[in-house]
């Protein structure tokens, strides 16, 4: 193990054990002890890698590229001792590679870093010390199965879309390994999982429940957040936090909604109506806000709160209002709003207002409105009535057919009852 000593003049000397088992010395001069120790750790790691024919970890590779070239005497000494193996093809522990990659991507949003870090934890747990070059397509399938396996059976216990999301992130990490020329082809490129929403997590929210929750909200800002999530259909909280007063065009009854989630795909913003249900809550907030200049944010006090914090507040408000909390506290609001709007406007128009595509709306947003079941069972659609009328009086109407079906069911039920009664009577006579 490398050691650092300090001479009387304050200059540092680094000693380490080389490949032949003998201690060697490097004179580093007037550097800090922390710098010398860090250099010793990298040299020890390089010696170990040469003995085991492994690739240096990414932090050491970065040190070799960024720091070592400026230390000509150190580099020459390590080459002389055959410690620097520049001809070896790169490889790396997959989990180490992923963690280093995430740490270097400071250009992405905090939410992206969070989801990548969650996937990174899965990589560390499942693959352990496996190197990138050792991974195969079969490992990808095993990883997907592990994600779906319940925790009591040794798996990660994920359901719904979560396994597909984690797998997608891991495929992306391996694409970065391809770009780094560690591997030629992504071994997980053909490992796919269908992104199916978890059953039972969609929920139509009753408007009266929303009004009850808003009624117990502590202030105008929280009321506006809920109203924007429901009647405005905004993504919570990303689109709330970037909304400014100048984006609300009162005279045109329109709003410009900035969309951080889709700006990377070229969809920076969208236009949506200033719905009349939403208007009172925005007016109330505008009236009590301390700063109401056009460039000021609509949401001010809660701008630093995370989505988890805001979600917790909503859960508590549901309890206070006596409302059963729904599974996905904000996404269910947005989903309910899109479902309601589609009863009045074409899907393409509604998708433009909501900022999603028709495929996404079909898979994740549109829900059945159960109150229509009874209506559909008792009333014919306009098209059906027109078709029947065009056939003339020789064809019976839907209502007449329904009456006949009901009469037939009642008659058959009565006949079955009489048959059973006769069978019981004759059986009793034989026994007697």
N, C-alpha and C positions, 0 to 999 in steps of 0.2 A: 504494500500500500504506500502511495506517495506521501512524503513528509516535506514540510517546509521549515527552513531554519533562517534566522536573521543574523547577519553579521554585525560587527561593531559599527560599521558605517551605515547600517540600516538596509543594506541590499539583501535581496532574497535569493536563497538557493533551494532548488527543488530536487529531491532524490526519489527515485522510483526503481522498481525491479523490472529489468528488461526480459526479453524472451529466453536468454541463457541463464536466468536465475540470479544474475549479479546486479548489484545496485549501481545505478548510473546517476550522474549529477548534471543538472542544468542550472546555469547562472542567469537569473532573470533581471537582476539589477534593482532599481528603485521602483518597485511595484507594491501594491497593497497585499497583505497576507491573504485576503479573500480571493483576489485575482490569481495568486499563485496556487492556492488550494483548488480553485476551479480548474486550472490548467492540469493539475495533478490528477484530478478525477477523470478528465477526458483521456489523459495518457494511460492511466490504469485501465480504462475501458477499452482503449485501442489494443493494448497488450493482450487483454483477455479475449478480444474478438479474433486476434491473429492466432491465438492458441486453439480456439474452438472453430475457426473458419466461419464465423458469423459476421453479419454486417453490423457496423456501428449504429447505435440508435440515432434518431434524427437530430437530437440536440447536439450530439457529438459531430455529426456530419455538418451541421450548420457552423459549429465552432471551427471545423477544418476549413470551411469555405470562407468564413468571415474574419476569423481572428488569426489563425495559424499563418496565413501568407505574410502578415506583417512581422512575424518572428522568424527571420531567416535562419538564425542559428539553431533555434528549436526544431524547425522543419528539417534542416540538414541533418541534425543529430538523429531525429526519429527515422529519417530515410536510411541513414547509415546503419541503424540498428534493425532495419527491416520491419519497423512497426507500422509504417504507413503502407497499406495494401491498396494501391490505387487501381490495380487491375481487376479487382474483385467486382463482380456485378452486384449492384445494390439490392438489398432486401431489407425488410424491417418488420418488427413486431406490429401486427395490424392495429392493435389497440393504441400503441404508442404513436403510430402514424396518424390515426384519427384525432387523437387528443392534440397533437402538435398542429395539425391542419386547422382545427377549430380555433385554436389560440391565435393563429395568424390572420384569420378572416375578420378583421375589425371593420370591414366595409358592410357587413350585413346587419340587419336589425336585431335588437335584443331577443325578440321572439324566435327568430331563426336560430340564434346561438343556443337558446334554451332547448329547442326541439332537437338540434344536433347533439347537444350534450346528453340528452336523454337516450338518443340512439347510441352514443358513444359508450354509455354505461352498459347497454345491452351487449355491445361488442366486447367490452372488457370481461363481462360476466361469462358469456358463452364461449368466446374464442380464446380467452386467457392469453398465453404467450405464443399463440400460433403466428407464424410469419405470413406475410402477404403472399409470397410465392407458393406457399403450401396449400392455399385455399383452392377448393374445387367447386363445381356446380352442385355436387352432392352436399357439400358443407352449407351452401346457400339454402337448399331444401330443408336440411336438418335445422338450420337457424329459424326458418319460417315456422316449422312444426313446433319448435321449442317456444316461440313467441305465443303460439296459440294454445299450448298445453297448460292446463290448470296448475296453479301454484302447488296444490297438495300432491301433484304428480311430478313435481320437479321442474315445471316450466315457468314461463314469465306470467302466464295467466291473463293475456290480453285478449280482448274481444273486438268485434266490429271492424272498424277501419284501422285500428292501431297497429296490428301486425304489418299491414301493407305499407303504412307510413314509415315504420322503422326500417323495413326492408328497402324501401325506396331511398332512404337516407344512406343506408349501408352501400347500396349500389353506387350512389353518388360518390362516396368516399373511395370506392375502388376505381371509379373513373378518374379520380385525382391521382391515384397510384399509377394508372396507365399514362396519364400526362407527365408524371414524374419519371417515366420509363423504368419503373420497377417491375411491371408486368406488361406484356404485350397486349393481352386481351382481358377484359373484365370477366372473371369466372361466374359472376352472378347475373350476367346480362340477360339470360333467358329464364331466370327464376322470377316468377311473377305471382302476385296474389290479388284477387279481385277485391276492390275497395267497396265492401258492402256495409252500409250503416248498421250499427247494432240495433237489433229488433227491440222495440219498446221504448226507444229514446226519443222518438218523434212524439210531439204532443201539441194539440191545438189548445191554445190558451184562451179562455173565455174573457171577453172584454170587461165584464163586471169584476173579474178577479184582478185585472190590471188596474182598474179604477180603485179597488180597495187597497192595493199595494201602494199606489200613488198617494192615496189619502193619508197614509201613515208615514210617508217619506218625510225626513226631517226639515228639508228646505227646498227652495225653488230649483236649485241646481240638480239635486237628486231626482226631483220630479221630472225635470227636463231630460235627464239621462234616460230614464225609463221610457218617457214618451218618444224620444228619438229612436230608441231601440225597437219600440213596438210600431207606432204609427209612421215613423220615419224610415224604418227598415235599415238603420245603420248597423254596421259591424261594431260590436262593443269589445273594448273601448277605443280601438285604434282610430276609427273614423270620428268619434266624439272629440278626441283630444286634439285633432288638427282642424276642427271646424271653427272658423272665424265669423264674426258678425257680418263682415262684408260679403261672405258667401251666401247670406240670406237676403234675397232680393224681394223685399216686402211688396214693392209695387208690381212685380211680375208674378207673385205667388210661386216662386221657384227657388231652389237651393242648389248650389254647386258643392258636391260632396267629394272631398279628396279621399283617395283610396290607397293607403299605404300598402295593403296586402297585394294589390294588383299592379302597382306602378312599375314593378320589374318586368311586367308583361306588356307594357305600353299603355295600360289603362290607368292613367294618372287620376282622373276624376270622372264624375258623371253628373248629369242633371236630373233632379227629382222634384216633383211638385211639393209645394209647401202645403201639405195636407191640412184641411180645416181642423181635424181632431188634434193636430200637433200645435197649431198656431197659438192657442191660449197659454201653453206652458212656456213657449219661447218668449212671448210677450211678458209674462210674469218674471222670467229670469232676466230679461233685458232691463226691466224696470228696477230690479233690486241689485243688479250688478254694479260693483264699484267702478269698473272700467268698461265703458260701452263704446269705445272708439271703433272704427271700422276694421282696424287691424288687430283688435284684441280677440283673444280666444273666448268662445262661448262658455266652455267649461274651464274654470279657473282654480277653484279650491282643490278639486280632486284630480288634477292633471298628473300628479306624481304617483297616484295609486295604481297598483298592478291590477291585472284582470282578476287574479285570485282574490285580492282584497275587495274589489268591487262586487265580485260574485258572492263573497261571504256576506256583504251588506245586504244584497238582494235576498239571500236566504233568510236572514234575520227579519227583514221587512215582511216576507211571506208569513213567517211565524206570527209576527205581531198583528198582521191583518187577518189571521185565521184562514189563510189560503194554503192549500197543499202545494208545496214547491214542486215545480216541474223538473224533469231530468236534466236538461241542458238550459240553464237559466236564461241565457241571452240568445243563444241560437234558436231556441224554440219560439221566442218572440218574433224574430226575423222570419222564421219559417211560417208562422201563423199569419203574419202580415202578407207575405207573398201569396199564400193560399187564398186569403180573403180578396186581395186585389185582382186575382185571376178570375173571380166571379163577375168582375165588371169590365176588365180590360184585357186585350190580347196578351198572350204569354210573352211575345217578343217585346212588347212595350213595357210590361212589368219587369222583365229581366234587365232592360236598360235602366229602369229606375233603381233596381236593387243591386245592379253591378255584377250580375252573374250571367252564365250562359244557360240556354234552354236545357242542355244535357245535365248540368249541375243542378238546376232547379228541379228537374224530374227525379234525380237520384237522391237529393238531400233536403229539398224544401217543400215540395208539393205534398199535401196531406189530404186525407179524406175528411170531409165535414160530415160527421155522423148525423147531424140534425136533418140532412137531406134524405136519409134512408126511408123514413116514414113517408115523406112527401113523394119520393119516387115510387114507393109501393102503392100509393093511393091515387096518384094523378098521372095520366098519360102525358108524354112529352108532346110538344106542338107538332113535331114531324109525324108522330104516330097518329094524332088526330086528323091531320090533313090527309094522310094516306088512306085512312079509313073512310073519310068523307068522300074521297075521289072514287071509291068503289060503289057508291050509291047505297040505298037502303037494304040491298040484298046481303051486305056484310054487316054483322053486328059490331057495335062500338066496343072499346076496351072495357068500359064500365059494365056493359051487358055481359061480356065474356067473364068478367070477374065474378059477377053475381051467379052465373051458371056454374062456374068452378066451385064456388063456395057451396051452392046447393048440392052439387054432386058429392062433395066431401062429406057434408052432413048426412046425406042419404046413405052413402056407403058405410058411414060410421054406425048409423042406426041398424042397417042390415047386419053388420058384423056383430053388434050387440045381441040381436035377436037370435042369430045362429049360435052364438056361445051359450045363450040361455037355454035353447032347445037341447043342445048337447049336454048341458049340466043336468037337465030334467031327465033325459033318457038314461044317462049314466046312473042317476040316483035310483031310477026304477029297476034297472038290472041288478043293482046291489041289493035292493029290497027283496 
